[in-house]
Amino acid sequence: MQAIAISNTDATLWAPLELTLYGPTEGNPYREVMLSAIFSNGDVSLDVPGFYDGNGSYRIRFLPTLEGRWTYRTQSNVGQMHDLSGEFDVGAARAADRGPVRVADQFHFRYADGSRYLNIGTTAYAWSVQGDAMEEKTLATLKDAPFTKIRMCVFPKHYRYNQNEPDRYPFVMVKQGTSTWPATVEDAGWEFDFDRPNPAYFQHLEMRIRQLGEIGVEADLILLHPYDRWGFSRMSPEQDDRYLRYIVSRLAGLPNVWWSMANEYDFMENKSLDDWNRMIDVVADTDPFDHLLSIHNAFPLFDWHHPKITHVSIQRPETEHSLLWRERYGKPVSVDECCYEGDIAEQWGNISGRDMVHKFWLGVVNGGHVTHGETYYNDEEVLWWAKGGELTGDSVPRIAFLRKVMEGASDAALEPMLDNRNHRIMKFGADNVTGPEMSKPATGEEHWSKVRFPYPIASDPHQYYVAYLGHRQPREVVVPTPPDEHYSAAVVDTWEMTETPVADKVTRGDLLFIEPKPSLALVLRRLPS
Amino acid sequence: MQAIAISNTDATLWAPLELTLYGPTEGNPYREVMLSAIFSNGDVSLDVPGFYDGNGSYRIRFLPTLEGRWTYRTQSNVGQMHDLSGEFDVGAARAADRGPVRVADQFHFRYADGSRYLNIGTTAYAWSVQGDAMEEKTLATLKDAPFTKIRMCVFPKHYRYNQNEPDRYPFVMVKQGTSTWPATVEDAGWEFDFDRPNPAYFQHLEMRIRQLGEIGVEADLILLHPYDRWGFSRMSPEQDDRYLRYIVSRLAGLPNVWWSMANEYDFMENKSLDDWNRMIDVVADTDPFDHLLSIHNAFPLFDWHHPKITHVSIQRPETEHSLLWRERYGKPVSVDECCYEGDIAEQWGNISGRDMVHKFWLGVVNGGHVTHGETYYNDEEVLWWAKGGELTGDSVPRIAFLRKVMEGASDAALEPMLDNRNHRIMKFGADNVTGPEMSKPATGEEHWSKVRFPYPIASDPHQYYVAYLGHRQPREVVVPTPPDEHYSAAVVDTWEMTETPVADKVTRGDLLFIEPKPSLALVLRRLPS
């Protein structure tokens, strides 16, 4: 058996490459064996951690971040795996490989290769532990859906509508417990050896994440969560840290992984803010490839200013506040739970498809990113939000339509127009109107009818403007584009998914008369001058 | 000519009665003549002010508040009108006469005779100065509408969509101005003698108020407002006070009058809070019959704690906050502008009919009272909210339907159930659930699925419960009635205006399964035990 094997002889940029080493099986490799490798290319040097994958196999996963000649040299406290070295050439990226998603333009995202990434999430927390038939159905659904991200848990989930046992467990089982409903985690009676991960569990997870990558979906991987009857939420700090180093070492080589430290961190009663800050360090410091990293709240907001947190992953119904949260944290805002379309009793899971679509539009025109979820009850208790399967709600095609509108801009991310915001709407008297955003009068004398454009707008400035009128149904709106530029104007019905031209050529201050009804948006496209 | 004439020889309770006196026409009777009368019946004694109605006629309007023998004696600084006396008998009220509306049960209203009054308002600020044809059309519309109150101005209105001149003016014109749009009130060039009211103007107003009374509509009379090109908003403090004493003296004898000190008081830049507090005193102290009195804001809230203010007349879109405002001020809350159904450019005038209906339901189940308005544009610029005319929106029949649901209780006003409010909804774990409002489990183990009833409910306790599910579309809701009582349950579609029975006999904690869709309410009626 050779001491080291390399997976790809034709390595390419942003395609994972794996070193396999053979080492000891005795003792507890998880606790006792240290392994990593330094990968170097010119001035770039990355310290890539390895992990034990069972049966004496140790792996180091590398994600090439540059083309050209890379060299590597291993480090280990096991002699046979120490100081092994080699080199390989990395060629140009294949078309599908765009690298990890990074923060771009402060409030948005792009793939590492600079290409456009629109963060349009969905949620299926436990989809990867539902057995192959359901999991393949989920992948098929995602392939046809508009989503570019899925929020999913590493660990299985215990919750209402989530009482099935997974096919396998992440740690070696010591004692089988019950899947009926326990009053406490302890009552369930499960015991696991948290010092012995089950490689098969993580290999399966990994396969599903790779399959997501193949269909262009990022895995927003929830590392810890409170919905638990097995005890995975109550490991010791040392066990948490070891687990985190392990999962990051295993998965950081996959380009489409994001780290979500927790779902509803504040419901994990046995962890303090100090614990979270410590664990954020563990994840960020273990990851050589700087994947996106955040943490998701239930009630109290986390302080997303934390320098190792890349973006805000907030739970709040008010997606329109994205603008405020962006300003507060100076980072992209992903509203990763804003209630789910569905019909269950729980308030977070029974908004209408209309409301979900409304929340998406509000988030987007306010400079945020919104995540979908669906919780329609069925007798099988296969609710998309937890188990995946099929999507039956009304919002998904409308979210796909919104995605098209967002893509209508050039490659640029749509940015909210701040100078049209937070204005007191003119109620009475010309004296209350200031600033340049005025309309021509529709009726009456000019100075009286000047009204600002009071709707949120996102734009690719000077090119493409999207205004969302929401629940309002004005018969007239004023063109809010910059002066001395000409635009075509169309009304978009965000629910009916139609676009209707309303003017071939308009300029700032022109009035557009539209058929009054709710859920409209206005799209303005720059005309050649 | 006799010195004094009495209008009703067959006086009845709550029917206005008028003394007419003849006095001087020379000088300025408005400023110079004092006239009032003390009306007494047993221990009750009321000091009723008189007013000059032109052509040498002085009137004192009395509203009998008790049956039986009343005596009166006049007081005046004019000898021929001083110390005149008489008596009359007041019989039982005629069926239609229920007296002024009063505050009842702290947060609600009743007629003075104790009968039910539901405050369901609409708004047509300037309807009484639109000429007879339009005004009669407005009355015909109101006759068939669900509204029991109309907000209306004493003075004509100057605003967008309000540029027509009235047929007559409240004061004697000195100089005609322009009806085109002035930059300032002064620019319009109008001049009036604010010391000489025009009796014909007020006689007309009075007739319209009486006609409202005949169709069961209260006149929430706005005494001052800022929408002005004639100068009526900029009289001196002395002129304001004189005008207020005059209008109250004229109209307090009509049972269906409420005093609204101002619309959007904060837009009247030449009046201070001290002015408003002084003028509140003038109105309250002049009125012998204690009509309802409030003041309406635009942006900053007024301090409705003021002891002479009977109820909160607030402008805010969030009708669901009625519960909080009730608690803050300890008085009934009438949300007298929460945006209008319509399609005009102005944000306060372009919500959908659905939104208007939603705001009504939210207000009512949260213990408030809501006022409607409609601002659909038409080429004639006859918008209901200002000029009256016809109602064309979608909300009015649904408001009528809501009124029926409110009337479904016994005579009692529906009160919000506070113990079901302001709870954090169970997100995770049985430990978060406290208190008695739990459901039986739909699925899973019992301790897990306990969920509070998270919708606002108003009730006639132990008899009739109305819960509004709003934008939520749960498939299951728990019966929130008190223990050991049985109810029938029906689902109400607040938009389709249907009621569908869902259970013949349920008790607290039972689950009701309903067809999930938005805009539903739940009605529970007590069964005989």
Interface residues (C-beta under 8 A of the other chain):
Chain A: Y159 R160 Y161 Q163 T180 W181 A183 P226 Y227 E264 F267 A298 F299 G342 D343 I344 A345 E346 Q347 W348 N350 I351 S352 R354 D355 Y376 Y377 E381 R424 I425 M426 K427 F428 G429 A430 S439 A442 T443 G444 E445 E446 H447 W448 S449 V451 P454 H471 R472 Q473 P474 R475 E476 V477 V478 P516 K517 P518
Chain B: Y159 R160 Y161 Q163 T180 W181 A183 P226 Y227 E264 F267 A298 F299 G342 D343 I344 A345 E346 Q347 W348 N350 I351 S352 R354 D355 Y377 E381 R424 I425 M426 K427 F428 G429 A430 S439 A442 T443 G444 E445 E446 H447 W448 S449 V451 P454 H471 R472 Q473 P474 R475 E476 V477 V478 P516 K517 P518
